[in-house]
Amino acid sequence: MAAQDASTTVAPSPSPVEERVTLRVDGVVKRFGEHTILDHVSLDVRKHETVALLGASGSGKSTLLKCVNLLEQVDDGQIWLGSTDITDPRIDQDAVRARIGVVFQQFNLFSHMRVIDNVTLAARKVHKWSRAKAEEKAMILLRRINMEEKAREYPDRLSGGQQQRVAICRALMMEPELLLLDEITSALDPLLVGEVLEMVEELKQQGATILMATHEMGFAHDAADRIVLLRRGRIAENGSPAEVMDHPTDPETQEFFAAYNRV
């Protein structure tokens, strides 16, 4: 009888659906003064899924990514990374950020440090890896993108596309549960955009979990599993690329994609 009673106290295991959710944004509100930038935004990103955030400038894409990475504090709602409520004010923010890889519009590489040192900095200084261990992992990542021979170069000797690929490698160093990409091609010459997008496509094929804000409509259409269209801080559409981009029924959505020759 005692064994039976003990068994009833064991917490139930998460459902299979819950286990597959890497990121859950639940009713998030973000305001700057009197302006509401995110208005009760809710979405899930499942493990190994690539979700593209689309929308006009000012629709809230970058703000949402900053909230997920705890660079901005939400005014209402919750954000979950796996089973962790990362909007809990008691949370260890550094521990959360260690589980998330982020690449921004600007490369943000340290110009006075070689490529290998840029890639390994957080692993060595924050996570206390030995230099040998960090550099071994970094060289594996650089080799994957044919940048091994640039490991001892300084960033100003690299093209913009190469610098952005290095920034992506840096974000992958700690094998993050979630990769956030914020308009990573917007600062690149059009001729260099392709090489960065190819790398993202490779990451997707390797099973990375990605939430990306982008203006590259063709890439979003071909690479994303799901499209989330933000409009005036709210989710206007959430579905497959075919549903949202090829066959939209909402007139505003049709007008938005018409500008990019997608409908």
N, C-alpha and C positions, 0 to 999 in steps of 0.2 A: 504493500500500500504506500509506503514511504517513497519508493522509487517512482510510483505512478504520480504522486503529488509533486515530486521534484521535476518530473518531465513537463508538468503543466506550467512551470515558471520560466521555461526557456523561451526567449523571444522568437517569434516566427521569422523565418528567413525572408529576405526581400523577394518579391515576385520576380520572375524572369524579365518582365518588362522593366522594372525598376533597376535591375542589375545592368541593363543595357544602356541606361541613361547616364551619360558622362556629365552633362551640364543641364540644369533645369533653371530657367528664369521664370519666376512666378509673380505676376502682377507688379512688375517693377515700375516705379515712378521716380523720375529725376527732374528736378527743377533748378534753374539758375535764376534767382530772384523771382520775378513774376512770370517767367517763361517756363512752361512745361516742355521739356525736351523729350522725355519718355513718359508715355501716358498708359500705365497699366499694361506693360509688355510682358507676354508670356510665351515661352517656346522651350522645346527640348532639343538637345543635340545628343544623338545616340553614339555609342562606341563605334568607331571606324566610319562615321558618317561625315560628309563634307556639306556644310550648310553655307550658302552664300547670302549675305545681307546686301540687298539692293535698295536704292532709293535716291531721291534728289539730294543735293547738298543741303545740310541742315535738317535732314529727316531723322537723325538720331543714331546713325550707324556707329560712328566712332565713339559717341558717348556710351552706347551700350557695351562696346568692347572695353572701354575704360572702367565701367562699373564691374564687369566680370573680372578684370585684373586688379580691382580694388584701388585704382587710381582715382576713382570718384566714388563717393559714398551715396548709396541710394537713399531717397527720401521715404520710400514705402516699398513693400514687397520683399521677396527673398530670392537669393541666388544660391543654388546648391551645386557643388562640385562633388560628384559621387554622392556619398552620404553625409557630406559636410556642408552645413549652412555657413557659407563664407560671408554672409552679411551680418552674422552675429558679432556684435561689437567686442566680444571677448576673444575672437579668433586671432590666432597667430598669423598675421598677414604675410610675413616672410615665408612661413611654411606653406601657405596657400600658393604664393607666387612661384615657389619651387616646383609646383605641380603643373604650372601653366607656362607654355612658351609663347612669347609675344614678338611679333615683327611689325614695326611701324613704317609709315611712309618714308621717313628719313632713315638712313642706314644706322645712324648713331654708333658708328665704330669709333674707337679712340684712335686719333690720327698718329699719336706718338707711340702706339703699340703695334707690333707685327700682327699679322692675321692670326697666327697660332695663339698669341697672347690674348687677343680679343675674344677668340672662341672659348678659351679655357678660363677666363678671368673669374667668372662666378663659381665654377667648379672648384677652383683653387682657394679663392678668398672667402666665399660664403659657405661652401660645403666641405672645405678643408681637405680636398683631394690632394694627393701628392702631384708634383709637376709631371712626373713620369706617367702616372695613371691618367691624368687629364689630357696630356698631349697624345697618348696612345688612342684615346677615344676620339679626340679632335681629328687626328689624321685619318681615322676610319671614315668620319663624316666628310672631310674634305676630299678624300679619295672618291667617295660616291658621286661627287659633283665635278670631278676632274679639276680640282683646285689644289691638289696635293703639292704641286710645284710652286704654288704661291704662298705656302705656309709661312715663309720667312720674309715675305714682302710687307711693306707698309700700305695702308689703305689707299693713299694717294697715287699708288702705282697701279691701281686696279680700275677697271671700268665701273660704271654705275651698276650694271647688271651683276658683275662679279662681287661688288661690295654687298649688294642685297642678298646674294646667295650665301656669302659669309655670315651675314646677319641671321639668315635662316638656320645655318649650321649652329650658330651660337645658341639659338632658341631651342635646338634639338639636343643639346649636350646632356641635359638631365633626363632625357626620355620623358617629356611631359605627357600628362594624361590628355591635355587639350592644347591645341595650337591656335592662337589668335593672329590673324593676318589683317592688318588695317591699311587698305589701299597701297599695297606694297609695290605696285608698279607706277604709281602716279608721279613719282619724281624721276622716272627713267625716260631716256630717249626712246621713242617708239621702236627703234631698231633693237633695243635691248630688252624689251618687254617679254618677248618670246622665250628667252632662255630662263627667265625667272618663273614664268608660268609653267614651263616644262618641268621645273623642279617641284613645283606644287603638285602637278599631276603625278609625278613619281611618288611623292609622299602619300598621296591619296591611294595609289595602287599598293603601297606598302602597308596600308591599314591605319594611317594617322587619323585622328579625330580633329577636324578643322572647322572653325567658325571664321569666316572671312568677309570683310567688307570690301567691295570692289566696284569699279565702274567698267570693268572689262566684261561686257555683256555676253559676248560670244564665248569667252572662257567660262563664265558662270554657267551658261547654258549647257556646255559640254562636260564640265568637270564636276559640278555640284550634284549631290543627290537630292537636295531640296533647296528651294528658293524662298527666302523670307523678304517680302517687300515692305519697307517702312514708308509711311506717309504721315507727315505732321506728327511724328512721335508715336504713332500707333502701327500695329501690324495690319496692313491692308490685304496682303496675300500670303499664304503659307502652303506650299505644295510642290509637286515635282516641276522641273523645268518645262516639261510639256504642258502641264496644267496652267502654270503661272505665266510663262513667256510666250508659248505658241498659241494657246487657246484661251486667253483671258476673256471673261464676260463683263467685267466691270469697265465702264467707259474711261475712267481715269487711268486704270491700269493699261488699257489699250492705247491711250494717248501717250503714256510714259514710254512704253516699249516701241511705239511707232517712231519715236525720235531716234531710236537705235536700229531701225530697220529690222526689228524682230517680229513684227506682225504686219 
